[in-house]
Amino acid sequence: MLISQLFDLANLFVLPFWALMIFLPNWKITQRVMESLVPFVVLAGLYLYLLSGTITAEAAQALANPKLADIARFFGDERAAATGWTHFLVMDLFVGRWIYWEGQRTGVWTVHSIALSLFAGPLGLLSHIVTRWISQKFLSQKPEAGSQKSEVRSQEPEGEGSG
């Protein structure tokens, strides 16, 4: 299979996961699919395959002590560019999945951060961090002083507790 075909397949492979997280985040099937690590194993396997054919002695030396011009030359090769792009696909999907699960766990709105992660992973991560901070700072309800005690007392059977 040609490198360009692997590149195209990798791009198509991640789309259903993004679509589920963005459009159907609370669907039970989405939750089950996003529990799986299989997509990361598949993409990491592709990354390993591409990387193994990309790293030459010269490339390894250039990457060991990276200079921008050397990196630019390295990614000028089609296989190296596909390797780098696969790296982005794996890591962006991983970050998107983490944001998805954080939203499921905390109730913080995530669709904008997940969409940003699809197109620009680090911006999606930053967006989620800011959204979560805003949610915690301004939108979370703080219990009133003493309300926790009265809640506990109201759950105790009559005749028990302090009296």
C-alpha positions as CSV (number, residue, x, y, z in Angstrom):
1,M,0.0,0.0,0.0
2,L,1.3,3.5,-0.9
3,I,2.1,6.0,1.8
4,S,-0.5,8.4,0.4
5,Q,-3.2,5.6,0.8
6,L,-2.1,4.9,4.4
7,F,-2.3,8.7,5.1
8,D,-5.8,8.9,3.6
9,L,-7.0,5.8,5.6
10,A,-5.6,7.2,8.8
11,N,-7.5,10.4,8.3
12,L,-10.7,8.5,7.6
13,F,-10.1,6.1,10.5
14,V,-10.2,8.9,13.2
15,L,-13.3,10.7,11.9
16,P,-16.0,8.4,13.4
17,F,-14.5,8.8,16.9
18,W,-14.5,12.6,16.6
19,A,-18.1,12.6,15.2
20,L,-19.3,10.5,18.1
21,M,-17.7,12.7,20.7
22,I,-18.9,15.9,19.1
23,F,-22.4,15.0,17.9
24,L,-23.5,12.2,20.2
25,P,-21.5,12.6,23.4
26,N,-24.1,11.1,25.7
27,W,-25.1,8.1,23.6
28,K,-24.3,4.8,25.3
29,I,-22.6,3.5,22.1
30,T,-20.3,6.6,22.1
31,Q,-19.4,5.9,25.7
32,R,-18.6,2.3,25.0
33,V,-16.6,3.1,21.9
34,M,-14.6,5.8,23.7
35,E,-13.7,3.4,26.5
36,S,-11.7,1.4,24.1
37,L,-8.0,1.9,23.5
38,V,-8.1,0.0,20.2
39,P,-8.0,3.1,18.1
40,F,-4.8,4.2,19.7
41,V,-3.2,0.8,19.3
42,V,-4.1,0.8,15.5
43,L,-2.8,4.4,15.0
44,A,0.3,3.7,17.1
45,G,0.9,0.6,15.0
46,L,0.7,2.6,11.8
47,Y,3.0,5.2,13.4
48,L,5.6,2.5,14.2
49,Y,5.3,1.1,10.7
50,L,5.8,4.6,9.1
51,L,8.6,5.5,11.6
52,S,10.5,2.3,11.0
53,G,10.9,3.1,7.3
54,T,11.7,6.8,7.9
55,I,14.5,6.8,10.4
56,T,17.9,6.5,8.7
57,A,21.2,7.1,10.4
58,E,21.3,10.6,9.0
59,A,17.7,11.3,10.2
60,A,18.4,9.9,13.6
61,Q,21.4,12.1,14.0
62,A,19.4,15.1,12.9
63,L,16.6,14.3,15.3
64,A,18.9,13.6,18.2
65,N,20.1,17.2,18.1
66,P,17.3,19.0,16.3
67,K,17.8,22.1,14.3
68,L,14.8,23.7,12.5
69,A,16.4,23.4,9.1
70,D,17.1,19.7,9.7
71,I,13.6,19.0,10.9
72,A,12.2,20.9,7.8
73,R,14.3,18.7,5.5
74,F,13.2,15.6,7.4
75,F,9.5,16.4,7.0
76,G,10.1,17.2,3.3
77,D,10.0,13.5,2.7
78,E,6.5,12.1,2.1
79,R,6.9,9.2,4.5
80,A,8.3,11.4,7.2
81,A,5.4,13.8,6.8
82,A,2.9,10.9,7.0
83,T,4.7,9.8,10.2
84,G,4.5,13.2,11.7
85,W,0.8,13.5,10.7
86,T,0.0,10.2,12.2
87,H,1.7,11.4,15.4
88,F,-0.7,14.4,15.4
89,L,-3.7,12.1,14.7
90,V,-2.9,9.8,17.7
91,M,-2.1,12.6,20.1
92,D,-5.0,14.9,19.1
93,L,-7.5,12.0,19.4
94,F,-6.0,11.0,22.8
95,V,-6.4,14.6,24.0
96,G,-9.9,14.8,22.6
97,R,-10.9,11.6,24.3
98,W,-9.5,12.8,27.6
99,I,-11.5,16.0,27.2
100,Y,-14.6,13.9,26.4
101,W,-14.2,11.8,29.5
102,E,-13.5,14.9,31.7
103,G,-16.7,16.4,30.4
104,Q,-18.6,13.2,31.1
105,R,-17.2,13.0,34.6
106,T,-17.6,16.6,35.6
107,G,-20.5,17.8,33.5
108,V,-18.4,20.6,32.0
109,W,-19.4,21.5,28.4
110,T,-16.8,20.1,26.0
111,V,-18.1,20.1,22.4
112,H,-16.2,23.3,21.5
113,S,-12.9,22.0,23.0
114,I,-13.3,18.6,21.3
115,A,-13.9,20.3,18.0
116,L,-10.8,22.5,18.5
117,S,-8.8,19.4,19.4
118,L,-9.8,17.8,16.1
119,F,-8.4,20.8,14.1
120,A,-5.7,22.1,16.5
121,G,-5.0,19.7,19.5
122,P,-3.2,22.1,21.8
123,L,-5.9,24.8,21.3
124,G,-8.6,22.3,22.2
125,L,-6.7,21.4,25.4
126,L,-6.3,25.0,26.3
127,S,-9.9,25.6,25.6
128,H,-11.0,22.8,27.9
129,I,-8.6,24.0,30.7
130,V,-10.1,27.6,30.4
131,T,-13.7,26.3,30.2
132,R,-13.2,24.1,33.2
133,W,-11.6,26.9,35.2
134,I,-14.5,29.2,34.3
135,S,-17.1,26.6,35.1
136,Q,-15.5,25.9,38.5
137,K,-15.0,29.6,39.3
138,F,-18.2,31.1,38.2
139,L,-20.8,28.4,37.4
140,S,-20.4,25.8,40.2
141,Q,-22.8,26.1,43.0
142,K,-21.2,26.4,46.4
143,P,-23.1,24.8,49.3
144,E,-24.3,27.3,51.9
145,A,-22.6,27.2,55.3
146,G,-24.3,24.5,57.5
147,S,-26.4,23.0,54.6
148,Q,-24.3,19.9,54.6
149,K,-24.9,19.3,58.3
150,S,-28.6,19.7,58.0
151,E,-28.6,17.4,55.0
152,V,-26.9,14.7,57.0
153,R,-29.3,15.2,59.9
154,S,-32.3,14.9,57.7
155,Q,-31.1,11.5,56.5
156,E,-30.7,10.1,60.0
157,P,-33.5,7.9,61.3
158,E,-35.4,9.5,64.1
159,G,-34.1,8.9,67.6
160,E,-30.5,8.7,66.4
161,G,-27.8,11.4,66.2
162,S,-27.2,14.2,68.6
163,G,-30.2,15.2,70.5
